[in-house]
Amino acid sequence: MLMAFCRAGDLYEIERWIGAGKSLRTSIRFTMTPLHTAVELGFHSLVKLLVRNETCQETKDQALLDAVSKKRLDLIELLVAHGAQTRSVPFADVLLTGKPQTIRFFLKNGADVISGSPFAAAFRARVGAALRPYIDYKKAHLEIATELQEQTDRALRQLAFEGDLEWISVLLSAGADPRSCGP
């Protein structure tokens, strides 16, 4: 019944459901949670109601990943404000959205910029929106500048192998080192 209310976007029925002390947990036969459904619908008020009453961290974090894939910064901000963890989302996924505001939000809120070499992945995918945040973040975080530099250098080597002169030029202007060694 709860999932039917969510799919219908029936905010008032869901408020009554929660007010009656009923659980937000759904049957195992449902692959989606109410919060996931609300994010999929893009219904801001429903997401707000559900995330405020959600007790499962995994559900919040999965909803955050869903909001990133939908490129909905408003929902991302709402979910993080109510406990979803930015580090639960691979930062490469955020970079691949190509949304500078979303990228900056995650950087400001503790994204893991090292694990999995997310900037290298974004540059290899030719995501231009990742360049300015990369440069600004590298300047502001000198303690990890070497690790960030390695990602740019790795992307440069890959793009040189592919012969993409435009992106080779872009990465060189962003500070990639053509003489670096590595994978």
C-alpha positions in Angstrom: 0.0 0.0 0.0 2.8 2.4 0.9 4.5 1.9 -2.5 1.2 2.6 -4.2 0.9 5.9 -2.3 4.5 6.7 -3.3 4.0 5.9 -7.0 0.9 8.0 -7.0 2.7 10.9 -5.2 0.0 10.9 -2.5 1.9 13.0 0.0 -1.0 13.2 2.5 -1.6 9.5 2.6 2.1 8.9 3.3 2.0 11.6 6.0 -0.9 9.7 7.6 1.0 6.4 7.2 4.0 7.8 9.1 1.8 9.6 11.6 0.2 6.3 12.4 3.6 4.9 13.3 3.7 2.5 10.4 7.1 1.4 9.0 8.7 2.7 5.8 10.2 -0.7 5.2 8.6 -2.5 2.3 8.1 -6.1 1.4 11.2 -8.0 0.1 9.4 -8.4 -3.2 9.8 -4.6 -3.9 13.3 -3.8 -5.3 12.7 -0.1 -4.7 12.2 1.7 -1.4 9.7 4.5 -1.0 12.6 7.0 -0.9 14.0 5.6 -4.1 10.6 5.9 -5.8 10.2 9.5 -4.6 13.6 10.4 -6.1 12.7 8.6 -9.4 9.5 10.7 -9.5 11.5 13.8 -8.7 8.9 14.8 -6.1 10.8 17.2 -3.8 8.2 17.4 -1.1 7.8 13.6 -1.0 11.6 13.1 -0.9 11.8 15.5 2.0 9.0 13.8 4.0 10.5 10.4 3.5 14.2 11.2 4.1 13.3 13.0 7.4 11.6 9.8 8.5 14.1 7.3 7.0 16.3 5.5 9.6 18.3 3.3 7.2 21.6 4.9 6.2 21.9 2.6 3.2 18.6 3.7 1.9 19.5 7.4 2.2 22.9 6.7 0.5 21.2 4.8 -2.4 18.7 7.6 -2.8 21.7 10.0 -3.1 23.2 7.9 -5.9 19.9 8.0 -7.6 19.6 11.7 -7.3 23.1 12.1 -8.8 22.2 9.9 -11.8 19.1 12.1 -12.3 21.3 15.2 -12.1 19.0 16.7 -9.4 21.1 19.1 -7.3 18.0 20.1 -5.3 17.4 16.5 -4.2 21.1 15.9 -3.6 21.3 18.9 -1.3 18.1 17.7 0.5 19.4 14.2 1.0 22.8 15.3 2.3 21.1 17.8 4.7 19.2 14.8 6.1 22.1 12.4 6.5 23.0 10.9 3.2 26.8 10.6 2.9 28.6 12.2 -0.1 31.4 9.6 0.2 28.8 6.8 -0.5 28.7 7.9 -4.1 31.7 7.3 -6.3 33.0 10.7 -7.2 33.6 9.6 -10.8 29.8 9.3 -11.1 29.4 12.9 -9.9 32.0 14.1 -12.4 30.4 12.2 -15.2 27.1 14.2 -14.7 28.9 17.2 -16.2 27.2 19.5 -13.8 29.7 22.0 -12.2 27.4 22.9 -9.4 26.9 19.3 -8.4 30.7 18.7 -8.7 31.4 21.7 -6.4 28.8 20.6 -3.9 30.4 17.2 -3.5 33.9 18.7 -3.3 32.7 21.1 -0.6 31.0 18.2 1.3 33.9 15.8 1.5 33.9 13.8 -1.7 36.7 11.2 -2.1 38.7 12.6 -4.9 41.5 10.0 -4.8 39.9 6.5 -4.7 39.4 5.1 -8.1 41.1 8.1 -9.8 37.8 9.9 -10.5 39.3 12.9 -12.3 41.3 10.6 -14.6 38.0 8.9 -15.5 36.3 12.2 -16.1 39.1 13.5 -18.3 39.3 10.2 -20.3 35.5 10.6 -20.8 36.2 14.2 -22.0 34.0 15.9 -19.3 34.9 19.5 -19.7 32.9 20.6 -16.7 35.3 18.7 -14.4 38.3 20.9 -15.5 37.7 24.1 -13.5 36.6 22.3 -10.3 39.8 20.1 -10.6 42.1 23.1 -11.0 40.4 25.0 -8.1 40.4 22.0 -5.8 44.0 21.2 -6.6 45.1 24.7 -5.7 43.1 24.7 -2.5 44.3 21.3 -1.4 48.1 21.2 -1.8 48.3 18.3 0.6 46.9 16.0 -2.1 48.1 17.9 -5.2 50.5 15.1 -6.1 47.7 12.5 -6.2 45.5 14.8 -8.2 48.4 15.5 -10.6 48.9 11.7 -11.2 45.3 11.5 -12.3 45.7 14.2 -14.8 48.9 12.7 -16.1 47.3 9.3 -16.4 44.4 10.8 -18.4 46.9 12.6 -20.7 48.8 9.3 -21.4 45.5 7.6 -22.3 44.3 10.4 -24.6 47.8 10.6 -26.2 47.5 6.9 -26.9 44.1 7.5 -28.5 45.5 10.5 -30.5 42.9 13.0 -29.2 44.8 16.2 -29.9 42.1 18.5 -28.6 42.0 16.9 -25.2 45.7 16.5 -25.0 45.8 20.3 -25.4 43.1 20.8 -22.8 45.0 18.6 -20.2 48.3 20.3 -21.0 46.7 23.7 -20.3 45.3 22.2 -17.0 48.8 21.3 -16.0 49.2 17.7 -17.1 52.9 16.6 -17.3 53.7 15.0 -20.7 57.0 13.6 -19.3 55.4 11.7 -16.3 55.7 8.0 -16.1 53.1 5.5 -15.0 50.0 3.5 -16.0 
